[in-house]
Amino acid sequence: MTASTGTGRRPALTGVRTVAALTVCLTHAAFWTGHYTDDYLGRLFARFEVGVTIFFVLSGYLLFRPWVAALRAESGTHPPLGRYAWHRIRRIVPAYWITVVAVYLIYLVRADTSELGQGVSGLIRNLTLTQVYGFGHLHTGLTQMWSLAAEVVYYIALPVVAYPLARYVCRDRWRPDLLIVVLGGLMLISPIWTLVTHSDGVDLTARLWAPAFASWFIAGMLLAVVAQLIRSWSAAGGTAIAVVAFASSAGAFAGEPTIVPNDAGAAIAKHTLYLVVALGLIGPLVVGSADWWTRFCGSRPMVWFGEISYEFFLVHVMVLELVMDLLGYPVFTGRILIAFAVTTAISVPVAWVLHRVTSPLWAR
């Protein structure tokens, strides 16, 4: 399970999605049970949102890899845009729309204590992934979708950036030096955006827009280039650095337990540490070293869960809302691990069914 397949796919890169999905679920369980306290432990629970960074970096790597392969071949061809766009739509939209409609139907019979995202306008906003543009559109049970709203922008932007980069900057030749310089420069988008959106008079929701986290996706693109230039990446070193960076991110200097801290410097520091964590975990996997980390992420249970990780991500917040009632936990009370375990146990079969229902639309 740890070797590359005939299509160049590495099972371990699917397995690491399990880590990302479970950390996101854990951080939401911590929030719902009231453990986002502004001390080291509370901030540490909040920092398990780093799973989003893992998803973004991994997407950047996987989606830019065909462009890197074309440049290395120096054939003058590029990945077909139509096929790319249609596959992205088929993979993302059906499961997402089913989830959104299901959540809105649930709240026809379940009381919603939030007034956000209500009505037909809220439904349209959520179906079109435009709920992050302006305050008041994040519906209960779907609040985690802010990250998907950002990621679809990266899917759209990828060919817009990749084509001129390949055709005009690299002249359809393998020029990793130019790729590294340009992509490295593009990574400045996020810190610059963070500084701008922390200025007075700027819409607060802009802190959740795609440019705020673009450096994570671009880092994945950069990783696709760098992976062609190195022969080994120590799993021991990478995971150790990831652990240190994750532990450091809970320091007060990286801001309060929230997605984007109120201080621009803290937000940049936190997002940078998240990037270090993601690269430390993903880097050894893309090189393909036969080490313990690759074997673990490439194991059958990890790969199986990784295959349904997208669907798990979609449904777990709504499930968590219901689990809190099931366990008798008023909001912001309860035990983290119990809420996490029960939410995971219920979300997995739901995600599996959603995966089986939608996979015929894209798995071919």
Disulfide bonds with the S-S distance in Angstrom:
none
